[in-house]
């Protein structure tokens, strides 16, 4: 007999329509693709898409609640695990805010 494991109720959940503030979110009124670029980071198309998303976020009445929910959900993750624009911040910006900056590899010259 196999016993199904129960979900971890202590694990934070991503923002959903069940959250009372989501009804007021401006992002719910536009194409969600704006907030989740399909293009690779650092490209002009990616940057333009995030600039569009950020301009919507910056006028949103629930910006703070959105950012708080995203930070709680993403707690302990690196920028590689984060995706999309939440609370007016990109994945890298949220990782920086959380203090999870990516580690840079040192560049060693050959022979040294």
PLY file of the C-alpha trace (Angstrom):
ply
format ascii 1.0
element vertex 112
property float x
property float y
property float z
element edge 111
property int vertex1
property int vertex2
end_header
0.00 0.00 0.00
1.35 3.42 -0.97
0.61 6.42 1.17
0.45 9.71 -0.70
2.48 12.45 0.86
0.58 15.52 1.96
1.63 18.93 0.61
3.86 21.04 2.81
1.44 23.61 4.17
4.32 25.72 5.53
5.75 26.30 2.06
4.82 29.73 0.66
2.57 29.73 -2.37
2.92 32.01 -5.40
0.48 34.89 -5.74
-2.80 33.58 -7.08
-6.33 34.76 -7.70
-7.10 33.46 -4.20
-5.13 36.40 -2.75
-7.52 39.27 -2.08
-5.20 41.94 -3.51
-4.83 40.23 -6.90
-8.23 41.53 -8.03
-6.80 45.05 -7.93
-3.58 44.19 -9.79
-3.16 45.99 -13.10
-1.28 43.01 -14.53
-4.50 41.00 -14.39
-5.93 43.36 -17.00
-3.21 42.92 -19.65
-1.54 40.08 -21.52
0.56 38.10 -18.99
3.28 37.64 -21.62
4.31 41.25 -20.91
5.53 40.17 -17.46
7.23 36.94 -18.56
9.53 37.63 -21.53
10.20 34.70 -23.80
13.41 36.32 -25.02
16.78 35.86 -23.34
17.86 38.42 -20.74
20.07 41.25 -21.93
18.50 41.52 -25.36
16.80 44.73 -26.41
13.45 42.92 -26.88
13.71 41.51 -23.35
14.60 44.92 -21.91
11.73 46.63 -23.76
9.30 44.01 -22.51
10.45 44.45 -18.91
10.31 48.26 -19.33
6.67 47.89 -20.43
5.91 45.62 -17.47
7.68 47.96 -15.05
5.65 50.95 -16.28
2.45 49.01 -15.54
3.74 47.89 -12.13
4.79 51.40 -11.16
1.18 52.62 -11.42
-0.36 49.54 -9.78
-2.23 50.06 -6.48
-1.01 46.69 -5.12
2.68 46.97 -6.07
3.83 46.49 -2.46
1.65 43.43 -1.85
2.86 41.88 -5.09
6.52 42.39 -4.26
6.04 41.08 -0.71
4.29 37.94 -2.01
6.99 37.32 -4.61
9.81 37.79 -2.10
8.15 35.41 0.36
7.56 32.79 -2.35
11.12 33.09 -3.71
12.82 33.17 -0.30
16.17 31.39 -0.41
16.33 31.11 -4.19
18.89 32.56 -6.56
18.12 34.76 -9.55
18.31 31.64 -11.73
15.16 30.27 -10.02
13.18 33.48 -10.36
11.12 34.39 -13.39
9.08 37.31 -14.59
8.34 40.80 -13.34
6.78 40.98 -9.88
6.35 44.09 -7.76
8.07 46.16 -10.43
11.34 44.20 -10.16
13.08 41.76 -12.50
14.31 38.36 -11.25
17.86 39.70 -10.80
16.61 42.81 -8.97
14.55 40.66 -6.59
17.53 38.37 -5.95
19.68 41.45 -5.22
17.01 42.78 -2.85
16.98 39.42 -1.06
20.78 39.46 -0.83
21.20 36.49 -3.18
23.57 37.99 -5.69
25.13 35.56 -8.15
28.69 34.60 -7.39
31.16 35.70 -10.00
33.86 33.37 -11.13
37.32 34.80 -10.93
39.07 35.20 -14.23
42.50 33.67 -14.07
44.93 34.14 -16.85
46.50 31.06 -18.37
49.81 30.27 -16.77
49.15 32.23 -13.56
0 1
1 2
2 3
3 4
4 5
5 6
6 7
7 8
8 9
9 10
10 11
11 12
12 13
13 14
14 15
15 16
16 17
17 18
18 19
19 20
20 21
21 22
22 23
23 24
24 25
25 26
26 27
27 28
28 29
29 30
30 31
31 32
32 33
33 34
34 35
35 36
36 37
37 38
38 39
39 40
40 41
41 42
42 43
43 44
44 45
45 46
46 47
47 48
48 49
49 50
50 51
51 52
52 53
53 54
54 55
55 56
56 57
57 58
58 59
59 60
60 61
61 62
62 63
63 64
64 65
65 66
66 67
67 68
68 69
69 70
70 71
71 72
72 73
73 74
74 75
75 76
76 77
77 78
78 79
79 80
80 81
81 82
82 83
83 84
84 85
85 86
86 87
87 88
88 89
89 90
90 91
91 92
92 93
93 94
94 95
95 96
96 97
97 98
98 99
99 100
100 101
101 102
102 103
103 104
104 105
105 106
106 107
107 108
108 109
109 110
110 111
